[in-house]
Amino acid sequence: MQPQQIEQLIADRGYRYAFPPEIEATYRGYRLHFRKRLARALLIPTLVCYNIFLIVDFLLLPQTFWISAALHVFVVSPIVALSLLGLHDGPHATLRSFCVALGPLAMIVQVMAVYALNGTPAAAHYQYLAIFVLIYMNLLFRLEYDEAVIASSFAATIYVGTLIATEASLPVLAIGIMAVGAACYMSLSGNRQMQRDARHGFLRRMQDKFRIEQAQTAAERDALTGLFNRRRLTRVFDDLAGRPSGVQTAALMIDVDHFKRFNDENGHLSGDLCLKRIATLLLTLVRSDEDLVVRFGGEEFLVLMTRTGHLDALRIAERIRGEVEALGILHADGETCVTVSIGVTAGTLGSDIEDDLIAGADAALYDAKQAGRNRVWPRPLAATRKALAKGLEGNEGEGVRNTVENLQPFGDEMADVAVV
């Protein structure tokens, strides 16, 4: 589901019809959640209102009052309750909707059954209760329009069929047919409009959701490099705080060496381009969707890696250092390449993991600069340095690529890293 799809549907008034399959599935899930809440809200009022109408039975048709009371209490009320519960536990969306319609349809059957048992003139007034139930079903139970049409057709068939079967007088039959027809038309029209309003409201809700997400993402992005900023870093650390402790987490603090001099000698536009190229490179070197690359400030970047030990972090840092140097971004002298210094630290998740990782990586970065820049600190283990040195032998253009290949024997030990 894309924001552009939502915008187009709103512009084209696509809420008048079914949505494309992916959006329709999301809408159905949203609608089901709403109808579950509606069912809980309607259950008690429906049962109370329905059974209060026993007063009408007592006043109009006293001879069948106890039969009607028994149908109310022991047959129809349990069906209404079970039908609304079926909305929660039904196996299929359409079956759930028809299950909900069983309650009102059972009320209509009960009304027409009691009408059929009576031959008194008062019974001609009693049967109009079925029309009220029909309207109630279509407007308050919020069946989907096509389902409401089927349920209404069934209810109208029961109503008219009972009038014909009981040989109702022509005026009663004519008025009944016109009344049920008008009730179907008006209640289904209202149902249809409510469905359109519901679909339109859903699209607006999704539109607002996407806009909020886009605004939040924009607030968490660095405008120059497109990387996430420290706002996202803070949120990720908050998420990590909720995870079980003991998970290995590493941080790489990356600083562009002599960047101020590069900016002064090459100009700020060249400095911006340099940062963009390094940011793009970092994105190509990260691999999993659990970890994060941020512009930490100025010419500093930070890579946060979960489920990554110290040794793996050192290997990844050395790869980044070599790849940046291989970019061949030159200082103003035309000979010196832009390089980076990287401080590495790792630890296990705990309450102070944010402060510990950032402080540790920052201290290691300071040591890397004091040791001469263009290096990873702490130094990689001897075996790692040997593999890197071997990879850097030979052709300069392929040196760093060979380095990456020489790291492959570590196999699954290498941590996956990627942008969140």
N, C-alpha and C positions, 0 to 999 in steps of 0.2 A: 504494500500500500504506500503510495507516494503522495506528498502534499499537492503535487500538480494534479493528480487524479481527483482529489477532494475539491480543489478549486474549480476544476472543469465541471464536475457534477453539479456544484452549486450554481455556476454560471449558466449551465444548460438546463437547469431545473430537473436534473436527473433523479431527484428524490421522488418524482411522480411514478417511477417504475422501479423494477428490481435493479439492484446495483450489479456491477461486475462481480464474478464469483468470489474473489478474495475479500472484497469489501462487504459483500452480502453475508458471507460467513461471519465476519466480525460483527456486523450489525445484528445478526440473529443471536449471537452470544450475548451482546449488550442488551438486546430486547428481552431475552429469556431471563436475565438477571433482574430486569425491571419488573417483568410479569410475576416472578417469584415473590418479590416484595409486595406487589399489588395483590396477589392471591392471599398472602398472610393478612393484609389489611382488609380484604373483602370478606373473608370467611365468616367472622362473627356477625357483622352487619347483615350479610346475606341471609344467614340462618334466622336471625332475629326478625328481619322484615318479612321473610317468607312465612314464618310460623305465626306472626301477628295477624296475617290474613285469615287465620282460622276464625277470627271474629266475623268475617264476611260469610264463612260457611255457617256459622251459628245463626246469623241473622237471616240469610237468604235461603239456605238449604238445611234446616235443622234435622230433617229426616235422614240425611246422610252425614251428619256432623262427625259421628264417631268413626265412620269409615275414612272420612277425609283426615281426621286427626291421626288415625293409625298410619295412613299413607305418608302424612307429613313427618311424623316422628320416627317411624321405624323403616321407611323405605327411602323417601326423597332426601331427607336431611343427611343420612349417612352417605348417599350417592354424591351430594354436593360436597361434603367434607372430603371424601375420597377422590373426587375429581380434581379438587384444588391441590390435594397432596400429590396427585399424579403429575402435576406440572413440575414437581421437584424430582420425581423418580422415574418418569416415563422414559422408555428406551429410545424414542425417536421424536424429533421435533414436531412433525405433523401429528403423530399419535398423541403427543402431550397436549397439543392444542385441541384436538377432538375430545380428548379425555376431559379437559376443562369444560367443553361445551355440554358434556353429559349432564352436569348439574342443572343448568337452565332447561335443557330438553326434558329432563325428568320432571321438572316443575310443570312444564306445559302438558306433558302426558297426564300428570295427576289432575290438573285442572280440567282437561277435556274428558278424562275418565269419570270424574265426579259429575260433570255436566251430563254425560251420557246416561248416568244412573238416575237422573231426575227428569221428569216430564213436566215439571211445573213452569209457569211463565217466568218465575224468578231465575230459573236456570239460564234463560237467554241473556240475562245480565251477568251472570257468574262467569260465563265463558270468555268475557272480554279480559279477564285477568291474564289469560295466556298471551294476549297482545302486549301487555305491560312487561311480562317476563321476556318476550322476544326483544323488545327495545332495550331492556336492561342488559341482556346478553350481548347485544351488538355494541353498546356504547360503553359499558363498564368493564366487561371481561376482556376487552382489547384483543379479540382474536384477529389474526391477520385477515386481510380483506377477502382473499379467496376462500379461506376457511370459514369466515363469517357468512359468505354467500351460500356455501354448502349447508351449514348449520341452519341458516334462515329458511332455505328451501325445504329442508326436512321438517322444521317446525311448522311452516305454512302448510305443508302437505298433511301433517297430523291434524292441524286445526281445521282446514277445509274438509278433509276426509271425514272427520268426526261429525261435522255439521251435516254433511251429505248422508252419512250412515245413519244418523238419528232422525233423518227426514225433517230437518229444521224448516220452519216456514220460509217462504220466499223472501219476505223482508229481512228476517234474521240472517238468512244465507247471503243475500246481496250485501247487506251492511257488513257482515263478517268478512266476506271476500274483499270488499273495498278497504275495510279497516286493516286487515292483515297485509294487504298489498301496500297501503300507504305506510304502515309501520315498517315493513321491509325496506321500502324505498328510502324513507327518511333516516332510519337507523343505520342502514348500510352506507348512505351518503355521508352521514356523520362519521361512521367508522372509517370510510375511505379518507376523509379529510384528516382525521386524527392520525391515520397511518402516514399520510404525507407529511404532516407536522412532525411526527416522530422521526421519520427518515431525515427530514430537513434539520431537525434538532441534533440528530446524530452526526450529520455532516458538519454542522457548525461546531459541535463538541470536538470532533476530530481535527477540524481546522484550528481551533484554539489550542488544542494539545500540541499540534505540530509547531505552531507559532511560538508557544512557550519553550518547547524543546530547542527550536532554532535560536531563540533569544538566549537560552541558557548555554547552548553550545558556542554561540558567538562570544558570550561573556567569558568563556573558558578557553578561547583561542587567542593566540598571539597574532596580531594583525600582519606583522612582517613575514614571519616564517610559516604560519599556518599550523604550527605545533600547539599543543595544549599549554596553558600557562599555570601559574602556581595556584590559581583558584581550583582547577581540576585536580592538581596534586593533593591539595588539602582534602578534597572530597574523596579521593581514592584512599588516602590514609585513614579517613574516617570509616570507609568500608572495610579496610583491612583490620581495623580495631575490633570489628565484630566477628572476625574469623577465629578459629581455634588457635591458641598460642602454640609456638614450637615450629611454625612453618618458616623455612629459610627464605629470607628476603635480602636482596642486594641492591645497592645504589651506585651508579657511576656519575661522578661530577666531572663534566667536560668543560674545559676552558680553552678558547682559541688563543694561542701564544702570540704575544706582541700585537694584539688587535688594535690597540690605540695607535701604534705607529703605522699600521696598515691603513687605518682610517685617515690619519693625517696626511700620509704620503699619496695614497691612491684616491682619496675622496670618499665622502660618505655614501654615495651611490654604489661605489665598488664594495664598500664595507657591507652594505645591505645585501648585495648580490652574493658576497662571500658567505654570509650567515645563511642565506636561503639555500645555497648549494650544500652546505654542511647539514642543514636541517633535512633536506631531501635525502641526502646520503644516509643519515641516521634512520629515516623511515624505511629505507630499503634493507637495512641491516637488522631490523627487529622482526620477530617472527610470530609470537603468540598474541592472542587477543586479551591476555590477562595483565600485560605489563604496559608501561607508560613512558613516553618520551615528552619532555616539557622543555620549553625555553625558560630557564631559571632566572635569567636576568642578564641584560647586556649581551656579552659574548659567551655566557655560560649556559650549558644545557645539562639536564639531568635525565638519566635513564633509570627507572624503577622496575626491578624484576622480582616477581614472586617465584617461590619454589626454585630458587637459584642459590647455590653455595658460593663460597668465596673463590674457589679455584675456577669454576665456570665463569664467574663474573670477570676474573682477570683475563681469561682467554678472549671473552667477548670484547673487553676493553682494548686489548692489544689489536684485535681485528679492526676495531673502529679507528684507532690511532693510525694504523697503516693505511687504511682506505682513505682517510682524510689527507694524509700526505700524498697519496697517489693521485688525488684530484689535480695536483699541479697548479694550484692557485698561487701566483707569484706576487711577491712584494715588489715595491717600486724599483728595486735594484735589478729586477729581471732574472735573478738567480735563486733567491731564497724562497722556498715554498712555505705556504701557510701550514702550520702544524697545530696539534692540540696536546694538552696535558690532561691526564685523566686520573682522578682519585677514586679508589674502589674501597667499598666497605660492605660487609654483610653481617647479618644477625638473624635472630629468630623473632617472630612477631610477639609483641608485648605491649604494655601500656605506653611506654616511651619510645616506641620504634621510630616514630617520625623524627624526633629530636636526635636520637642516637644515630640513625642512618645519615641524615643530612650533616650533622656535625662530624661524623667519622669520615664521610666522603670529602667534605670540605677540608678537613685536616690533611687527608691523604693528598688532595690536590695541591695544597700549599707545599707539602714535602716534594711532590713531583716537580713543581716549579723551582724550588730551591735546589733540586738535584740537577737542573739544567734544561728543563722543559722537553717537549716532544717525547714524553714517556708516560708509562702507566706506573702508578704507585699504590700499594706496595709492588715491588718488582714481581713479575711472574716467576713461578718455580723454574728450576734449571731445565727440566724436560720441556717445558713450554717454550722457554727462550731458545732452546736448541732447535726445536721444530720451526719456530718463526724465523730464525736465522737461516736455516736451510731453505725455507720457502722464499726468502728474499734474495737468494743467490740467482745469478743469471740475468735475464732480460728485465730492465727496469719497468717496462710497461706492464709486465705480467707478474711482477714480484709479489704484490699484495694478493692477487688471485691465487698464486701458488701457496701463499701463506694460508689462505682459507682452505685450500685443498689439503694441506698438510695437517690442518686441524681436524679433518674428517675422521681419522682413526679413533678419536675420542668418542664417536658415535653418540649413543643416547646420553652420555654424560653431559653433552653440550646442552645448555638450557635454551629453551625457546623464548624469544623475546619479541614483542610487537607492541603496536599502539593500541591503547584501549579505545 
